[in-house]
Amino acid sequence: MKLHGRSLTPHITVDPAARRPILLRLGGLVLAMSTTEAQQIADQLHDAVEEADQ
């Protein structure tokens, strides 16, 4: 399965009152994450970029 969103701009917002306060919106898709989940994804993305740049 592939989902390409080259023309989609990601929007990140914070809802401090929510159980999962970090919201990542891609088009009509919204991913709600805890701060730990968001940090883990950020670390994985960073590692992938470093690997791709080698």
BELCORBEL-V321054 format. One line per field, one symbol per residue. phi: phi as a letter, one per 20 degrees, with the letter a starting at -180 (. if undefined). burial: 1 if it has 24 or more other C-alpha atoms within 12 Angstrom, else 0. A space follows every 10 residues. Layout:
BEGIN
phi->???
burial->???
END
This chain:
BEGIN
phi->.ccdcgeedf cdccdgeefd eedddcmeec ddcfffffff ffffffffff ffff
burial->0000000000 0000000000 0111000000 0110000000 0000000000 0000
END
